[in-house]
Amino acid sequence: MTPQKRSWTQEQVDGYVGSRNQCCPFCKSEELETEESVDACFGPDDGNHYWRTEMRCQNCNAQWEDVYQLVGIAPLEEWPAPAEGTHEKDRRQE
């Protein structure tokens, strides 16, 4: 069976994003599966870097892509040790 193309309403998109992608935007089922890989891509309209992963509802078989964008960074509690052979003066120049 060929997957049916579905149209999205802004309400469905907002509801799905607001649910933190915990339920299908079409049937509201929580029986979702995702690809384990995340692909990097550039947005066709703005050229920004995005990541995406395929999603599928096990209840109604709807398929879509979740799209992610880097919005910030947070420091780790512990800093990694400098790489072996890195000199103090090299680190100061970075």
C-alpha positions in Angstrom: 0.0 0.0 0.0 1.4 3.4 -1.0 1.5 5.9 1.9 -1.1 8.6 1.6 0.1 12.2 1.4 -1.5 14.1 4.2 -1.9 17.9 4.5 -0.9 19.6 7.8 -2.8 22.3 9.5 -0.9 24.8 11.6 -3.0 23.6 14.6 -1.7 20.0 14.0 1.9 21.2 13.8 1.6 23.4 16.9 -0.1 20.6 18.8 2.6 18.1 17.9 5.5 20.4 18.7 3.7 21.4 21.9 3.3 17.8 22.9 7.1 17.4 22.5 6.4 14.9 19.7 4.8 12.4 22.1 1.7 11.8 20.0 0.7 11.5 16.4 -0.5 14.8 14.9 -3.3 12.9 13.1 -4.8 10.3 15.4 -3.2 11.3 18.7 -1.8 7.8 19.3 1.4 7.6 21.4 2.5 4.5 19.5 5.3 6.2 17.5 8.4 4.8 16.1 11.5 6.7 14.8 14.5 6.0 12.7 17.6 5.7 14.9 19.6 7.9 12.6 19.4 11.7 12.4 20.3 13.3 9.1 21.9 16.8 8.8 20.5 19.1 6.1 20.3 22.8 5.1 16.9 24.5 5.0 15.9 25.3 1.4 14.5 28.7 2.4 17.0 30.1 4.9 20.2 28.0 4.4 20.3 27.2 8.2 21.6 23.9 9.4 18.9 21.4 10.5 18.7 17.8 11.7 15.8 15.6 10.8 14.6 12.1 11.6 11.8 10.0 10.2 8.7 9.3 12.3 5.8 6.9 11.8 2.6 6.3 13.8 2.1 2.6 14.4 -1.7 3.2 14.8 -2.6 5.1 11.6 0.7 4.6 9.6 1.1 8.4 9.1 4.7 9.3 8.3 6.6 12.6 8.7 10.0 14.0 9.6 10.8 15.7 12.9 13.0 18.7 12.2 15.5 20.0 14.8 17.7 23.2 14.9 20.5 24.0 17.2 19.3 26.9 19.4 22.2 27.1 22.0 24.8 25.3 24.0 25.3 24.5 27.6 28.6 23.7 29.3 29.2 20.3 30.7 29.8 20.1 34.5 33.3 18.8 33.9 35.7 20.0 31.2 37.6 17.4 29.3 41.3 17.1 29.9 43.4 18.8 27.2 44.5 16.5 24.3 47.8 14.9 24.8 50.6 16.9 23.2 48.6 20.2 23.4 50.7 23.0 24.8 49.5 25.7 27.1 50.5 28.5 24.6 48.4 26.7 21.9 45.3 26.7 24.1 45.8 30.4 24.8 45.8 31.2 21.1 42.4 29.6 20.5 
